[in-house]
Amino acid sequence: MAVVFLTIDTEFAWRHHAAGLDVEAIYTRSLEPAGVGLGYQLDRLAAHDLKACFFVDPMPALVFGLAPVQRMVETILAAGQEVQLHLHPNWTGAHAGDRAATFARFQMHEYTLDEQIGLLRRATELLVAAGAPSPIAFRAGGYAANDETLRALAELGFVYDSSHNGGEPAESRIALPPTRIAPIMRELIEVPVTVIEDAPGIVRTFQLCALSAAEMAAALDHAVAEAHAAVTIVSHGFELANRPGTRANGVHVRRFDSLCRLLAARRASLPTAHFADRPVLALDRDDRPLAANALRRRLRQVEQAWSNWVSERAA
């Protein structure tokens, strides 16, 4: 069986802060946009009896207070899903109402080891204060971790990191190959985001806004056929809506619903898991991404064009 980590990065979208929205509007457009946000996702997961990990970024509490993060955490835990740690460090220099005029460095890899330890310690304190269990898994905002991030996490007692993403080579700076998708021991257990080969030498993230339903199905079937150790899927709390958060993105909603059906139908060979379950993972395997397929790619590009030109329109 290939363990599936269905992960949803749950955060305040910086663009809404930059637009000058108040905290309630930022919450709504980031977490509950157009009726297809956190509540919708949790309902669909429950309907299909699936487990998901919500990587929650508590750092906006430094700007807006702890209440919005408490609301996220309570909503997720009440639905029987897990909360783990996410972190966008730019919030440490932000101020409410200033339209993003002030901010700290955006990427974890821009900070020293000691600074990263401090950021992680503070974020953990905030997340626990918001009602979450002490986290054991982490994903850096924008996947922007490096090897020092892994050292910092290990020093703080984390068990898993899921920041390595070969589809984001500019920011994901853990020293692993872009095609590395199998869990590996690196200070702690690194659980890379799954990628597929989009074209020879180019990989694409297994993410709702990046792959078609057909590509997701092919990637899951490939993982089963090749006895992969794990599949790690990414989404966001706001990803089923357009970027302004004012209307549902029909393409992304259909993809999410299709993914839930796929995982429910394949649960015997692709069981979803929480990191807190500490599932047994085969480490150091050489699992290979799904190979490129020109027809699948072309069909997805047509679908993406529709998503970008029609579904992304503001209401």
VMD Tcl script that draws the C-alpha trace (Angstrom):
set ca {
  {0.00 0.00 0.00}
  {1.08 3.56 -0.70}
  {0.17 5.82 2.21}
  {-1.57 8.98 1.02}
  {-1.01 12.28 2.79}
  {-3.75 14.61 1.55}
  {-2.46 17.97 2.77}
  {-4.20 21.33 2.80}
  {-2.15 24.44 3.57}
  {-4.41 26.63 5.67}
  {-3.43 30.27 5.92}
  {-4.30 33.92 5.51}
  {-3.57 34.85 1.88}
  {-1.12 37.76 1.91}
  {-2.81 39.28 -1.16}
  {-5.96 40.03 0.84}
  {-3.95 41.81 3.52}
  {-2.18 43.75 0.76}
  {-5.60 44.73 -0.63}
  {-6.42 46.44 2.67}
  {-9.24 44.10 3.75}
  {-10.16 43.87 7.42}
  {-9.48 40.71 9.39}
  {-12.96 39.21 8.93}
  {-12.83 39.74 5.17}
  {-9.32 38.27 5.03}
  {-10.55 35.22 6.94}
  {-13.58 34.76 4.70}
  {-11.68 35.11 1.42}
  {-8.77 32.96 2.62}
  {-10.60 30.24 4.54}
  {-14.25 30.25 3.44}
  {-14.30 31.82 -0.01}
  {-17.50 31.55 -2.05}
  {-18.77 28.57 -0.04}
  {-15.97 26.25 -1.20}
  {-13.40 26.78 1.51}
  {-12.59 24.96 4.72}
  {-16.16 23.99 5.55}
  {-16.83 22.57 2.09}
  {-13.57 20.63 2.03}
  {-14.18 19.15 5.48}
  {-17.71 18.12 4.47}
  {-16.49 16.33 1.34}
  {-13.71 14.59 3.26}
  {-16.23 13.37 5.82}
  {-18.63 12.18 3.12}
  {-15.87 10.01 1.64}
  {-14.36 8.99 5.01}
  {-10.94 10.41 4.14}
  {-8.18 11.70 6.36}
  {-6.41 14.99 5.60}
  {-3.66 17.03 7.23}
  {-4.28 20.75 7.53}
  {-1.00 22.61 7.78}
  {-2.08 25.75 9.66}
  {-0.04 28.96 9.66}
  {-0.52 30.69 13.04}
  {1.75 33.66 12.32}
  {-1.07 36.10 11.39}
  {-1.95 35.94 15.12}
  {0.99 38.28 15.65}
  {-0.91 40.88 13.61}
  {-4.60 40.14 14.16}
  {-4.68 38.26 17.47}
  {-5.17 34.58 18.20}
  {-8.94 34.39 17.52}
  {-8.74 33.73 13.73}
  {-6.25 30.91 14.25}
  {-8.38 29.44 17.03}
  {-11.31 29.47 14.61}
  {-9.30 27.55 12.00}
  {-8.03 25.00 14.50}
  {-11.40 24.43 16.16}
  {-13.13 23.95 12.81}
  {-10.59 21.37 11.64}
  {-10.38 19.40 14.88}
  {-14.17 19.33 15.27}
  {-14.34 17.61 11.88}
  {-11.94 14.88 13.03}
  {-9.00 16.03 10.91}
  {-5.50 16.89 12.06}
  {-3.65 20.18 12.43}
  {0.09 20.42 11.80}
  {2.39 23.44 11.46}
  {2.79 25.77 8.49}
  {4.80 29.00 8.61}
  {5.05 32.13 6.48}
  {7.65 34.25 8.34}
  {6.81 37.51 6.56}
  {3.91 37.98 9.00}
  {6.39 38.62 11.82}
  {7.02 42.11 10.41}
  {3.46 42.92 9.30}
  {1.00 45.43 10.73}
  {-2.79 45.45 10.45}
  {-4.24 47.91 7.98}
  {-0.98 48.96 6.31}
  {-1.68 47.16 2.98}
  {1.47 45.05 3.33}
  {3.78 48.05 3.51}
  {5.76 46.33 6.27}
  {6.89 42.72 6.36}
  {9.73 40.44 7.34}
  {11.74 38.21 5.00}
  {9.32 35.91 3.19}
  {11.19 32.61 2.91}
  {12.47 30.31 5.62}
  {15.69 29.71 3.72}
  {16.50 33.43 4.09}
  {16.98 32.93 7.85}
  {19.90 31.47 9.79}
  {19.61 28.22 11.70}
  {19.14 30.04 15.01}
  {16.56 32.36 13.48}
  {14.65 29.41 12.06}
  {14.63 27.70 15.44}
  {13.19 30.88 16.95}
  {10.52 31.16 14.25}
  {9.51 27.52 14.62}
  {9.39 27.73 18.40}
  {7.20 30.85 18.31}
  {4.88 29.38 15.66}
  {4.49 26.19 17.68}
  {3.60 28.18 20.78}
  {0.95 30.11 18.86}
  {-0.53 26.99 17.27}
  {-0.80 25.20 20.62}
  {-2.25 28.32 22.24}
  {-4.90 28.24 19.52}
  {-5.94 24.76 20.66}
  {-3.92 22.42 18.45}
  {-1.99 19.43 19.77}
  {1.76 19.91 19.76}
  {2.71 19.52 16.09}
  {5.01 16.78 14.84}
  {4.91 17.66 11.12}
  {5.80 20.84 9.24}
  {5.64 22.45 5.83}
  {7.39 25.72 5.06}
  {5.34 28.44 3.40}
  {6.04 28.38 -0.32}
  {7.97 25.11 0.30}
  {10.88 27.46 1.09}
  {12.84 25.19 3.42}
  {16.51 24.30 3.28}
  {18.70 21.77 5.07}
  {19.00 24.10 8.06}
  {15.20 24.01 8.36}
  {15.42 20.25 8.79}
  {18.11 20.65 11.45}
  {15.95 23.19 13.28}
  {12.91 20.93 13.15}
  {14.87 17.95 14.43}
  {16.26 20.00 17.31}
  {12.71 20.94 18.29}
  {11.49 17.35 18.23}
  {9.50 17.30 15.00}
  {9.14 13.90 13.34}
  {8.19 14.85 9.75}
  {8.80 17.61 7.25}
  {6.91 17.89 3.94}
  {8.58 20.88 2.29}
  {10.62 19.29 -0.50}
  {8.88 19.98 -3.81}
  {10.79 19.34 -7.01}
  {8.22 21.37 -8.90}
  {9.32 24.54 -7.06}
  {13.13 24.51 -7.44}
  {13.55 28.26 -6.94}
  {12.25 28.12 -3.36}
  {12.34 24.50 -2.24}
  {16.02 24.26 -1.33}
  {16.40 21.01 0.57}
  {19.33 19.22 -1.07}
  {17.34 16.45 -2.75}
  {16.75 15.78 -6.45}
  {13.61 17.31 -8.03}
  {12.31 13.81 -8.76}
  {12.64 12.68 -5.13}
  {9.12 11.66 -4.07}
  {9.74 8.80 -1.62}
  {10.11 9.49 2.12}
  {13.72 9.70 3.25}
  {15.53 10.20 6.57}
  {17.20 13.65 6.60}
  {17.59 14.79 10.24}
  {13.91 13.74 10.49}
  {11.59 11.99 8.03}
  {11.26 14.10 4.90}
  {7.98 13.35 3.11}
  {8.35 15.07 -0.28}
  {5.42 16.47 -2.18}
  {4.60 14.13 -5.06}
  {5.39 15.35 -8.56}
  {4.74 13.94 -12.01}
  {6.82 14.41 -15.14}
  {5.11 17.08 -17.22}
  {7.59 16.90 -20.08}
  {11.04 15.33 -20.29}
  {13.15 16.92 -17.54}
  {10.25 19.00 -16.17}
  {8.15 18.00 -13.16}
  {4.80 19.30 -11.94}
  {3.38 19.31 -8.41}
  {0.53 16.97 -7.46}
  {-1.72 19.90 -6.59}
  {-5.35 20.61 -7.40}
  {-4.57 23.77 -9.32}
  {-1.76 22.03 -11.24}
  {-3.09 18.63 -12.38}
  {-6.25 17.54 -14.14}
  {-8.45 14.80 -12.72}
  {-7.08 12.43 -15.38}
  {-3.50 13.22 -14.36}
  {-4.34 12.71 -10.70}
  {-5.94 9.35 -11.45}
  {-2.92 8.31 -13.52}
  {-0.50 9.37 -10.77}
  {-2.44 7.39 -8.15}
  {-2.61 4.30 -10.36}
  {1.12 4.63 -11.06}
  {1.85 4.75 -7.32}
  {-0.09 1.53 -6.80}
  {1.41 -0.25 -9.80}
  {4.95 0.67 -8.75}
  {4.35 0.02 -5.02}
  {5.34 3.52 -3.98}
  {5.92 4.24 -0.30}
  {3.72 7.34 -0.18}
  {1.77 9.89 -2.18}
  {1.70 13.46 -0.89}
  {-0.94 15.76 -2.37}
  {-1.22 19.52 -1.89}
  {-4.15 21.90 -1.80}
  {-4.97 25.17 -0.01}
  {-7.94 26.40 1.96}
  {-8.64 29.01 -0.74}
  {-7.77 26.92 -3.80}
  {-11.32 26.00 -4.81}
  {-12.20 29.67 -5.35}
  {-10.81 32.30 -7.69}
  {-7.87 34.37 -6.47}
  {-10.01 37.26 -5.21}
  {-12.04 34.72 -3.20}
  {-15.32 35.97 -4.63}
  {-16.58 32.99 -6.63}
  {-15.98 29.25 -6.89}
  {-13.50 28.01 -9.47}
  {-15.59 25.27 -11.05}
  {-12.57 23.49 -12.50}
  {-10.87 23.22 -9.11}
  {-14.08 22.21 -7.32}
  {-14.62 19.38 -9.81}
  {-11.02 18.29 -9.38}
  {-11.35 18.19 -5.58}
  {-14.58 16.22 -5.76}
  {-13.01 13.83 -8.28}
  {-9.94 13.38 -6.08}
  {-12.12 12.52 -3.09}
  {-13.98 9.92 -5.15}
  {-10.73 8.48 -6.48}
  {-9.24 8.11 -3.01}
  {-12.43 6.61 -1.60}
  {-12.56 4.05 -4.41}
  {-8.88 3.16 -3.97}
  {-8.72 3.18 -0.16}
  {-7.63 -0.47 0.01}
  {-4.40 0.28 -1.86}
  {-4.12 4.03 -1.18}
  {-5.22 4.63 2.43}
  {-5.23 8.24 3.59}
  {-3.41 8.92 6.85}
  {-2.69 11.62 9.38}
  {0.91 12.31 10.32}
  {-0.21 11.80 13.91}
  {-1.00 8.18 12.98}
  {2.75 7.73 12.45}
  {2.18 5.23 9.63}
  {5.00 2.85 8.83}
  {6.83 4.33 5.84}
  {9.39 2.54 3.71}
  {12.35 4.93 3.69}
  {15.04 5.56 1.10}
  {13.13 3.99 -1.79}
  {13.82 5.14 -5.35}
  {10.21 5.73 -6.35}
  {9.94 7.47 -9.72}
  {7.33 10.03 -10.80}
  {4.67 9.22 -13.36}
  {6.20 9.61 -16.83}
  {5.11 12.39 -19.18}
  {2.18 11.84 -21.51}
  {1.64 14.35 -24.30}
  {-2.12 13.78 -24.61}
  {-2.80 14.12 -20.87}
  {-0.69 17.27 -20.84}
  {-2.51 18.83 -23.79}
  {-5.94 18.09 -22.34}
  {-4.91 19.64 -19.03}
  {-3.59 22.73 -20.76}
  {-6.99 23.21 -22.43}
  {-8.70 22.78 -19.04}
  {-6.24 25.21 -17.43}
  {-7.00 27.80 -20.08}
  {-10.70 27.54 -19.23}
  {-9.89 27.81 -15.52}
  {-7.72 30.89 -16.03}
  {-10.01 32.73 -18.43}
  {-13.46 31.77 -17.13}
  {-13.41 30.28 -13.62}
  {-10.91 32.86 -12.33}
  {-13.08 35.84 -13.23}
  {-14.11 37.97 -10.27}
  {-17.81 37.93 -9.38}
}
mol new
graphics top color blue
foreach p $ca { graphics top sphere $p radius 0.5 }
foreach p [lrange $ca 0 end-1] q [lrange $ca 1 end] { graphics top cylinder $p $q radius 0.2 }
display resetview
